[in-house]
Amino acid sequence: MFAKQLLFLLALIVTGCGPTASTDTDTGNSAPNNSAPNATPPAGGNNTQTVEGSGFSFQAPADWTVRSRTSGSVGVSSPFDVNNPVASVRLVVSILPATSKKISPKDLVASLLNVDKLVSDKSDMADVESEAQTTVSGREATKLVTTMKMRLNDTSDDVSVARTVKVYVPLDAGVLVVQATGLGGGQVVALMPQIDAIIASIKLK
């Protein structure tokens, strides 16, 4: 069991982000009026902040905290909910450069998706909830939602659920990867309107 979970986590690290999960069918945006590139996260109203990354920027609610900024990625976290003692949702946007000129960005996306699905197929603790085509900054993208159940050991009745939303966007020289993850599956579901709006607001430079 531990080996399967380790394989799953290693596969996530390969994508250049962290953990993932859920989607809808046509635009990939579950909240109404969030399909425009500059859509505002609903819960944030006009209280938003512009988060700058290397080669991209996006709008996040003002009460989300900017974290883990590196040369190729930047992360934001939702506020901690005192009424729900579960870690906040973490969303990371990063650019994964193509490591070889022999593989196109579209093929790289397909490869990353195959890794996600293969790990889920091989594990009785992981599941692909949905897959949908969408657009990010005018480019075609694929949105994948997955769920991972984790037990402390094989006999434990305590199961923690991690839900992840991943979006892969082929670029000219790599892939833009968006990953939102939260422990306790309900937290990601509750924040999907904001997550979708953040994704819809991404602008490539």
C-alpha positions in Angstrom: 0.0 0.0 0.0 2.8 2.4 1.0 4.6 1.7 -2.3 1.5 2.6 -4.3 1.1 5.9 -2.4 4.8 6.7 -2.9 4.5 6.0 -6.7 1.5 8.4 -6.8 3.4 11.2 -5.0 6.5 10.7 -7.2 4.3 11.0 -10.3 2.9 14.3 -9.0 6.4 15.7 -8.4 7.3 14.9 -12.0 4.7 17.4 -13.1 6.5 20.2 -11.3 3.7 21.0 -8.8 2.4 19.2 -5.8 -0.8 17.1 -5.1 -4.7 17.3 -7.4 -8.9 16.8 -8.7 -12.7 17.7 -10.5 -14.1 19.3 -13.7 -17.1 20.0 -15.9 -17.6 19.3 -19.5 -17.4 22.2 -21.9 -15.4 25.3 -20.6 -13.9 23.7 -17.5 -15.4 26.6 -15.5 -18.1 25.6 -13.1 -19.0 29.1 -11.9 -21.3 31.3 -14.1 -19.7 34.2 -15.9 -16.2 33.0 -15.3 -15.3 32.2 -18.8 -13.8 35.6 -19.6 -10.0 35.8 -19.3 -10.2 38.5 -16.6 -13.0 36.8 -14.6 -13.1 37.8 -10.9 -13.1 35.1 -8.3 -16.8 35.3 -7.0 -16.1 35.3 -3.3 -13.5 38.0 -3.7 -15.7 40.5 -5.4 -13.5 43.4 -6.5 -11.0 42.6 -3.7 -8.5 40.8 -5.9 -4.8 40.9 -6.2 -2.6 40.4 -9.3 -0.1 37.6 -8.9 2.9 37.8 -11.2 4.9 34.8 -12.3 7.6 34.2 -14.8 5.8 34.3 -18.1 2.3 34.6 -16.7 0.1 36.5 -14.3 -3.3 35.8 -12.7 -5.9 37.3 -10.5 -6.5 35.8 -7.0 -8.9 36.8 -4.2 -7.2 39.4 -2.0 -7.5 37.2 1.1 -5.5 34.4 -0.5 -1.8 34.3 0.5 1.0 34.3 -2.0 3.5 31.5 -1.3 6.4 29.5 -2.7 7.5 31.9 -5.4 10.3 30.5 -7.6 11.8 31.4 -10.9 9.2 29.2 -12.8 6.3 29.0 -10.4 4.2 30.8 -7.9 1.6 29.5 -5.4 -1.3 30.9 -3.5 -3.3 29.5 -0.6 -6.9 30.0 0.5 -7.5 31.4 4.0 -7.6 28.9 6.8 -11.2 28.1 7.9 -11.4 28.1 11.7 -14.7 26.2 11.4 -13.1 23.5 9.3 -9.8 22.2 10.8 -8.4 21.1 7.5 -5.4 22.6 5.7 -6.3 25.4 3.2 -6.4 24.8 -0.6 -3.1 25.4 -2.3 -2.9 26.5 -6.0 0.3 26.5 -7.9 0.9 27.8 -11.4 4.2 26.9 -13.0 5.8 26.6 -16.4 7.4 23.2 -17.2 9.9 23.7 -20.0 10.2 21.0 -22.7 13.3 18.9 -21.9 13.7 17.8 -25.5 13.0 19.3 -28.9 11.9 15.9 -30.1 8.7 16.0 -28.1 6.1 18.7 -28.9 4.3 20.6 -26.1 1.1 18.8 -27.0 2.8 15.4 -26.8 4.3 16.5 -23.4 0.8 17.3 -22.2 -0.4 13.9 -23.4 2.5 12.3 -21.5 1.7 14.1 -18.3 -2.0 13.1 -18.6 -1.0 9.5 -19.2 1.1 9.5 -16.0 -1.8 10.8 -14.0 -4.2 8.2 -15.4 -1.7 5.4 -15.2 -1.0 6.1 -11.5 -4.8 6.2 -10.8 -5.3 2.9 -12.7 -2.6 1.2 -10.8 -3.8 2.4 -7.4 -6.9 1.3 -5.4 -6.6 4.6 -3.5 -6.7 7.0 -6.5 -9.4 7.9 -9.0 -9.8 10.2 -12.0 -13.1 12.0 -11.4 -13.3 13.9 -14.7 -11.4 15.2 -17.7 -12.5 18.1 -19.9 -11.1 20.4 -22.6 -11.0 24.1 -21.8 -9.0 27.2 -22.8 -6.5 29.3 -20.8 -5.3 32.6 -22.1 -6.8 31.7 -25.5 -4.9 28.4 -25.7 -6.4 24.9 -25.6 -6.0 23.1 -22.3 -7.0 19.9 -20.5 -8.5 19.9 -17.0 -8.2 16.8 -14.9 -9.7 16.2 -11.5 -8.5 13.4 -9.3 -9.1 12.1 -5.8 -6.6 10.2 -3.6 -7.6 8.4 -0.4 -5.0 7.8 2.2 -4.9 5.6 5.3 -2.2 5.6 8.0 -1.9 1.9 7.5 -3.8 -1.1 5.9 -5.9 -1.6 9.0 -6.8 2.0 9.7 -10.4 3.1 9.4 -9.4 6.7 9.2 -9.3 7.8 5.6 -8.1 11.2 4.5 -9.1 12.4 1.0 -7.0 14.7 -1.2 -8.7 16.2 -4.2 -6.7 17.8 -7.0 -7.5 20.0 -10.0 -4.8 20.0 -12.7 -4.8 22.0 -15.9 -2.2 21.5 -18.6 -1.7 24.2 -21.2 0.7 23.5 -24.2 3.0 26.4 -24.7 5.5 27.1 -27.5 8.4 25.7 -25.5 6.8 23.7 -22.7 3.6 23.4 -20.6 1.8 25.7 -18.2 0.7 23.6 -15.3 -2.0 24.7 -12.8 -2.6 22.5 -9.8 -5.0 23.1 -6.9 -5.0 20.6 -4.1 -6.7 20.3 -0.8 -7.1 17.7 1.9 -10.6 16.9 2.7 -12.3 16.7 -0.6 -15.1 19.1 0.3 -12.8 22.0 0.6 -11.8 22.0 -3.1 -15.4 21.5 -4.1 -16.5 24.5 -2.0 -13.8 26.7 -3.5 -14.2 25.5 -7.1 -15.8 28.8 -8.2 -12.7 30.7 -7.0 -10.3 28.1 -8.4 -12.0 28.2 -11.8 -12.0 32.0 -11.8 -8.2 32.1 -11.0 -7.5 29.6 -13.8 -9.7 31.7 -16.2 -7.8 34.9 -15.3 -4.4 33.6 -16.2 -2.6 35.7 -18.8 0.5 34.6 -20.7 3.1 37.2 -21.3 
